[in-house]
């Protein structure tokens, strides 16, 4: 009897140890599975396509795509259209326009331009142009594509305009001439800091940027001079100046 009880006791102890071991394994597998499932909901996507609902204020209509290349690094490409720059229009109306260097070598003595100044639309019309930018990013708080990041950005924008030609008559010049095409090319190099949050297939990003921009273009100029009426397409450029960006992006994970 003693032998039987001892054998039964050893059997029960062995079974208890086995059950305890199996239970521990089950918990580990459950926790591991739970963590993996939660991660799949947010970080398994390799790319995000985005729009910027506030960019139209500065004449931009971009679509962006950000692609993850490692846990820390991604690249965002943007392309789109340009249109009327409302922000520059406000600056022009406030008479604090950026200094512009016009190529005045061919202008006659006493010449006075009577057309719209840059970024004003009394007679000028904004036409569609194009834009392109590239932005390498390094994420510093979480795994890309989520969390805070620093980025460098190179931006290239082409703005197109048209304005009616100025026609001289006996009373005063009128804007009834043939349409003249104007343009401005803007290049900027920026440093960005932002944060991107991922949700179920959606994303929200907010960012700010500081950098240097330069511009060059061609403006229609016409008016009277000491030698009579004069008109010409006149090249101009703007020296590098500080520029600032602040906006948000809404995205969809792919």
C-alpha positions as a LaTeX table, in Angstrom:
\begin{tabular}{lrrr}
\hline
Residue & $x$ (\AA) & $y$ (\AA) & $z$ (\AA) \\
\hline
Unk1 & 0.00 & 0.00 & 0.00 \\
Unk2 & 2.81 & 2.39 & 0.91 \\
Unk3 & 4.47 & 1.66 & $-2.42$ \\
Unk4 & 1.19 & 2.32 & $-4.27$ \\
Unk5 & 0.61 & 5.68 & $-2.48$ \\
Unk6 & 4.18 & 6.76 & $-3.16$ \\
Unk7 & 3.84 & 5.87 & $-6.83$ \\
Unk8 & 0.52 & 7.71 & $-7.10$ \\
Unk9 & 2.01 & 10.76 & $-5.35$ \\
Unk10 & 4.96 & 10.84 & $-7.75$ \\
Unk11 & 2.62 & 10.53 & $-10.72$ \\
Unk12 & 0.44 & 13.43 & $-9.52$ \\
Unk13 & 3.49 & 15.61 & $-8.85$ \\
Unk14 & 4.83 & 14.90 & $-12.33$ \\
Unk15 & 1.47 & 15.72 & $-13.89$ \\
Unk16 & 1.23 & 18.98 & $-11.90$ \\
Unk17 & 4.69 & 20.02 & $-13.08$ \\
Unk18 & 3.78 & 19.16 & $-16.67$ \\
Unk19 & 0.51 & 21.14 & $-16.45$ \\
Unk20 & 2.33 & 24.08 & $-14.91$ \\
Unk21 & 4.93 & 23.99 & $-17.66$ \\
Unk22 & 2.28 & 23.73 & $-20.38$ \\
Unk23 & 0.32 & 26.62 & $-18.84$ \\
Unk24 & 3.41 & 28.80 & $-18.85$ \\
Unk25 & 4.05 & 28.05 & $-22.50$ \\
Unk26 & 0.45 & 28.92 & $-23.36$ \\
Unk27 & 0.73 & 32.35 & $-21.71$ \\
Unk28 & 3.94 & 33.12 & $-23.55$ \\
Unk29 & 2.43 & 32.19 & $-26.90$ \\
Unk30 & $-0.69$ & 34.25 & $-26.13$ \\
Unk31 & 1.28 & 37.36 & $-25.20$ \\
Unk32 & 3.55 & 37.05 & $-28.22$ \\
Unk33 & 0.57 & 36.67 & $-30.53$ \\
Unk34 & $-1.19$ & 39.68 & $-28.99$ \\
Unk35 & 1.85 & 41.91 & $-29.46$ \\
Unk36 & 2.32 & 40.83 & $-33.08$ \\
Unk37 & $-1.35$ & 41.48 & $-33.91$ \\
Unk38 & $-1.24$ & 45.00 & $-32.49$ \\
Unk39 & 1.95 & 45.83 & $-34.39$ \\
Unk40 & 0.47 & 44.64 & $-37.68$ \\
Unk41 & $-2.34$ & 47.18 & $-37.33$ \\
Unk42 & 0.06 & 50.14 & $-37.40$ \\
Unk43 & 3.57 & 49.45 & $-38.69$ \\
Unk44 & 3.37 & 46.72 & $-41.30$ \\
Unk45 & 2.52 & 49.25 & $-44.01$ \\
Unk46 & 5.49 & 50.36 & $-46.08$ \\
Unk47 & 4.05 & 53.51 & $-47.64$ \\
Unk48 & 1.58 & 56.36 & $-47.12$ \\
Unk49 & $-0.05$ & 58.55 & $-49.76$ \\
Unk50 & $-0.95$ & 62.03 & $-48.50$ \\
Unk51 & $-2.61$ & 65.33 & $-49.32$ \\
Unk52 & $-2.01$ & 68.76 & $-47.80$ \\
Unk53 & $-5.35$ & 70.58 & $-47.33$ \\
Unk54 & $-3.68$ & 73.92 & $-46.50$ \\
Unk55 & $-1.08$ & 74.06 & $-49.26$ \\
Unk56 & $-3.40$ & 75.93 & $-51.67$ \\
Unk57 & $-2.84$ & 79.07 & $-49.57$ \\
Unk58 & 0.68 & 79.28 & $-51.00$ \\
Unk59 & $-0.39$ & 78.19 & $-54.48$ \\
Unk60 & 0.45 & 74.48 & $-54.19$ \\
Unk61 & $-1.71$ & 71.41 & $-54.87$ \\
Unk62 & 0.60 & 68.48 & $-54.02$ \\
Unk63 & 0.17 & 64.73 & $-53.62$ \\
Unk64 & 2.87 & 63.06 & $-51.51$ \\
Unk65 & 4.06 & 59.48 & $-51.09$ \\
Unk66 & 6.29 & 58.43 & $-48.20$ \\
Unk67 & 8.12 & 55.10 & $-48.36$ \\
Unk68 & 9.81 & 53.31 & $-45.45$ \\
Unk69 & 13.30 & 51.89 & $-46.09$ \\
Unk70 & 14.37 & 50.99 & $-42.55$ \\
Unk71 & 13.24 & 51.36 & $-38.95$ \\
Unk72 & 14.74 & 54.87 & $-38.90$ \\
Unk73 & 14.73 & 56.10 & $-42.49$ \\
Unk74 & 12.12 & 57.00 & $-45.12$ \\
Unk75 & 11.84 & 59.18 & $-48.23$ \\
Unk76 & 8.86 & 61.33 & $-49.20$ \\
Unk77 & 8.27 & 62.39 & $-52.82$ \\
Unk78 & 5.74 & 65.07 & $-53.74$ \\
Unk79 & 4.43 & 66.20 & $-57.09$ \\
Unk80 & 1.50 & 68.31 & $-58.17$ \\
Unk81 & 0.22 & 71.57 & $-59.58$ \\
Unk82 & 0.71 & 75.21 & $-58.73$ \\
Unk83 & $-1.88$ & 77.96 & $-58.95$ \\
Unk84 & $-2.59$ & 81.37 & $-57.45$ \\
Unk85 & $-0.36$ & 82.13 & $-54.48$ \\
Unk86 & $-2.77$ & 83.80 & $-52.05$ \\
Unk87 & $-0.06$ & 84.35 & $-49.45$ \\
Unk88 & 2.15 & 86.28 & $-51.88$ \\
Unk89 & $-0.91$ & 88.24 & $-52.99$ \\
Unk90 & $-1.49$ & 89.39 & $-49.40$ \\
Unk91 & 2.17 & 90.41 & $-49.13$ \\
Unk92 & 1.91 & 92.42 & $-52.36$ \\
Unk93 & $-1.24$ & 94.17 & $-51.14$ \\
Unk94 & 0.55 & 95.11 & $-47.92$ \\
Unk95 & 3.35 & 96.74 & $-49.96$ \\
Unk96 & 6.03 & 94.67 & $-48.26$ \\
Unk97 & 7.00 & 92.75 & $-51.38$ \\
Unk98 & 10.35 & 90.97 & $-51.45$ \\
Unk99 & 13.11 & 92.92 & $-53.17$ \\
Unk100 & 13.33 & 91.98 & $-56.83$ \\
Unk101 & 16.24 & 92.61 & $-59.19$ \\
Unk102 & 14.96 & 93.31 & $-62.69$ \\
Unk103 & 17.20 & 93.21 & $-65.72$ \\
Unk104 & 16.85 & 96.88 & $-66.61$ \\
Unk105 & 19.73 & 96.99 & $-69.11$ \\
Unk106 & 17.40 & 97.39 & $-72.10$ \\
Unk107 & 14.86 & 99.74 & $-70.52$ \\
Unk108 & 14.79 & 103.31 & $-71.89$ \\
Unk109 & 15.39 & 106.40 & $-69.75$ \\
Unk110 & 12.45 & 107.63 & $-67.73$ \\
Unk111 & 10.57 & 104.35 & $-68.12$ \\
Unk112 & 7.73 & 103.66 & $-65.66$ \\
Unk113 & 6.02 & 100.29 & $-65.52$ \\
Unk114 & 2.22 & 100.58 & $-65.60$ \\
Unk115 & 1.34 & 96.87 & $-65.40$ \\
Unk116 & 0.50 & 94.82 & $-62.31$ \\
Unk117 & 3.33 & 94.44 & $-59.83$ \\
Unk118 & 4.37 & 90.88 & $-59.02$ \\
Unk119 & 1.73 & 88.74 & $-57.25$ \\
Unk120 & $-1.10$ & 91.22 & $-57.84$ \\
Unk121 & $-4.07$ & 90.14 & $-59.93$ \\
Unk122 & $-5.81$ & 93.35 & $-61.01$ \\
Unk123 & $-5.23$ & 92.25 & $-64.61$ \\
Unk124 & $-2.96$ & 89.23 & $-64.19$ \\
Unk125 & $-4.40$ & 85.69 & $-64.10$ \\
Unk126 & $-2.75$ & 82.70 & $-62.42$ \\
Unk127 & $-2.39$ & 79.63 & $-64.65$ \\
Unk128 & $-1.58$ & 76.06 & $-63.67$ \\
Unk129 & 2.08 & 75.23 & $-63.18$ \\
Unk130 & 3.86 & 72.28 & $-61.61$ \\
Unk131 & 5.88 & 71.37 & $-58.54$ \\
Unk132 & 8.21 & 68.64 & $-57.30$ \\
Unk133 & 9.95 & 67.94 & $-53.99$ \\
Unk134 & 12.03 & 65.23 & $-52.33$ \\
Unk135 & 12.41 & 64.81 & $-48.57$ \\
Unk136 & 14.65 & 62.21 & $-46.85$ \\
Unk137 & 13.54 & 61.66 & $-43.24$ \\
Unk138 & 15.10 & 60.27 & $-40.06$ \\
Unk139 & 12.70 & 59.21 & $-37.30$ \\
Unk140 & 13.96 & 59.94 & $-33.79$ \\
Unk141 & 11.25 & 58.84 & $-31.34$ \\
Unk142 & 9.61 & 55.72 & $-32.78$ \\
Unk143 & 9.92 & 53.29 & $-35.66$ \\
Unk144 & 9.36 & 54.82 & $-39.10$ \\
Unk145 & 6.74 & 55.76 & $-40.32$ \\
Unk146 & 5.47 & 56.97 & $-36.94$ \\
Unk147 & 6.65 & 59.51 & $-34.41$ \\
Unk148 & 8.84 & 62.59 & $-34.55$ \\
Unk149 & 11.29 & 63.15 & $-37.39$ \\
Unk150 & 13.86 & 65.48 & $-38.89$ \\
Unk151 & 14.05 & 65.91 & $-42.66$ \\
Unk152 & 15.86 & 67.77 & $-45.42$ \\
Unk153 & 13.73 & 69.00 & $-48.30$ \\
Unk154 & 14.50 & 70.16 & $-51.83$ \\
Unk155 & 11.54 & 71.90 & $-53.49$ \\
Unk156 & 11.11 & 73.08 & $-57.08$ \\
Unk157 & 8.02 & 75.06 & $-58.14$ \\
Unk158 & 6.95 & 76.63 & $-61.42$ \\
Unk159 & 4.25 & 79.34 & $-61.32$ \\
Unk160 & 2.63 & 80.46 & $-64.59$ \\
Unk161 & 0.68 & 83.64 & $-65.26$ \\
Unk162 & $-0.91$ & 85.50 & $-68.14$ \\
Unk163 & $-1.73$ & 89.18 & $-68.49$ \\
Unk164 & $-3.28$ & 91.24 & $-71.31$ \\
Unk165 & $-0.92$ & 93.52 & $-73.18$ \\
Unk166 & $-1.01$ & 97.24 & $-72.49$ \\
Unk167 & $-2.13$ & 99.31 & $-75.50$ \\
Unk168 & $-1.31$ & 103.01 & $-75.84$ \\
Unk169 & $-4.10$ & 105.32 & $-77.05$ \\
Unk170 & $-4.92$ & 109.02 & $-77.02$ \\
Unk171 & $-6.37$ & 109.09 & $-73.50$ \\
Unk172 & $-4.61$ & 106.46 & $-71.35$ \\
Unk173 & $-3.15$ & 102.98 & $-71.91$ \\
Unk174 & $-5.63$ & 100.10 & $-71.70$ \\
Unk175 & $-5.16$ & 96.36 & $-71.11$ \\
Unk176 & $-6.63$ & 95.25 & $-74.41$ \\
Unk177 & $-3.58$ & 93.87 & $-76.18$ \\
Unk178 & $-2.47$ & 90.34 & $-76.93$ \\
Unk179 & $-2.00$ & 88.00 & $-73.95$ \\
Unk180 & 1.50 & 87.88 & $-72.48$ \\
Unk181 & 2.81 & 84.82 & $-70.66$ \\
Unk182 & 4.77 & 85.27 & $-67.44$ \\
Unk183 & 6.39 & 82.74 & $-65.11$ \\
Unk184 & 8.38 & 82.32 & $-61.91$ \\
Unk185 & 10.63 & 79.40 & $-60.91$ \\
Unk186 & 11.12 & 78.96 & $-57.16$ \\
Unk187 & 13.75 & 76.72 & $-55.56$ \\
Unk188 & 14.10 & 76.12 & $-51.83$ \\
Unk189 & 16.23 & 74.03 & $-49.49$ \\
Unk190 & 14.49 & 73.32 & $-46.18$ \\
Unk191 & 15.01 & 71.67 & $-42.79$ \\
Unk192 & 11.79 & 70.15 & $-41.41$ \\
Unk193 & 10.69 & 68.92 & $-38.01$ \\
Unk194 & 7.39 & 67.08 & $-37.69$ \\
Unk195 & 5.37 & 64.32 & $-36.12$ \\
Unk196 & 3.26 & 61.64 & $-37.77$ \\
Unk197 & 0.63 & 59.52 & $-36.06$ \\
Unk198 & $-0.74$ & 56.30 & $-37.56$ \\
Unk199 & $-4.28$ & 55.07 & $-37.12$ \\
Unk200 & $-6.25$ & 52.26 & $-38.74$ \\
Unk201 & $-5.16$ & 52.79 & $-42.38$ \\
Unk202 & $-5.06$ & 56.57 & $-41.85$ \\
Unk203 & $-2.36$ & 59.03 & $-40.79$ \\
Unk204 & $-2.12$ & 62.59 & $-39.49$ \\
Unk205 & 1.07 & 64.60 & $-39.85$ \\
Unk206 & 1.93 & 68.11 & $-38.72$ \\
Unk207 & 5.22 & 69.81 & $-39.47$ \\
Unk208 & 7.17 & 73.04 & $-39.65$ \\
Unk209 & 10.13 & 73.98 & $-41.81$ \\
Unk210 & 12.77 & 76.67 & $-42.13$ \\
Unk211 & 15.05 & 77.24 & $-45.09$ \\
Unk212 & 16.34 & 79.39 & $-47.90$ \\
Unk213 & 14.54 & 80.08 & $-51.18$ \\
Unk214 & 15.45 & 81.86 & $-54.39$ \\
Unk215 & 13.39 & 82.73 & $-57.45$ \\
Unk216 & 13.76 & 83.90 & $-61.00$ \\
Unk217 & 11.24 & 84.57 & $-63.71$ \\
Unk218 & 9.99 & 86.82 & $-66.47$ \\
Unk219 & 7.46 & 89.64 & $-66.13$ \\
Unk220 & 5.63 & 91.67 & $-68.74$ \\
Unk221 & 6.46 & 95.36 & $-68.34$ \\
Unk222 & 4.98 & 98.23 & $-70.33$ \\
Unk223 & 4.58 & 101.98 & $-69.99$ \\
Unk224 & 5.74 & 105.39 & $-71.11$ \\
Unk225 & 9.28 & 106.63 & $-71.15$ \\
Unk226 & 11.07 & 109.78 & $-72.24$ \\
Unk227 & 11.33 & 108.30 & $-75.75$ \\
Unk228 & 7.70 & 107.08 & $-75.96$ \\
Unk229 & 5.71 & 103.96 & $-75.18$ \\
Unk230 & 7.73 & 100.84 & $-74.40$ \\
Unk231 & 6.91 & 97.19 & $-73.59$ \\
Unk232 & 9.04 & 94.08 & $-73.09$ \\
Unk233 & 9.23 & 90.71 & $-71.36$ \\
Unk234 & 11.74 & 91.43 & $-68.60$ \\
Unk235 & 13.74 & 88.79 & $-66.68$ \\
Unk236 & 14.10 & 89.15 & $-62.92$ \\
Unk237 & 15.49 & 87.32 & $-59.94$ \\
Unk238 & 15.13 & 87.36 & $-56.17$ \\
Unk239 & 18.12 & 86.75 & $-53.96$ \\
Unk240 & 18.09 & 83.93 & $-51.43$ \\
Unk241 & 15.92 & 84.72 & $-48.43$ \\
Unk242 & 14.63 & 82.87 & $-45.39$ \\
Unk243 & 11.35 & 81.04 & $-45.85$ \\
Unk244 & 9.04 & 79.33 & $-43.37$ \\
Unk245 & 6.45 & 76.53 & $-43.70$ \\
Unk246 & 3.77 & 75.29 & $-41.33$ \\
Unk247 & 1.08 & 72.79 & $-42.36$ \\
Unk248 & $-0.55$ & 69.38 & $-41.92$ \\
Unk249 & $-0.94$ & 66.29 & $-44.11$ \\
Unk250 & $-3.67$ & 63.67 & $-44.14$ \\
Unk251 & $-2.68$ & 60.21 & $-45.37$ \\
Unk252 & $-3.82$ & 56.71 & $-46.25$ \\
Unk253 & $-1.57$ & 53.74 & $-45.58$ \\
Unk254 & $-0.81$ & 51.44 & $-48.51$ \\
\hline
\end{tabular}
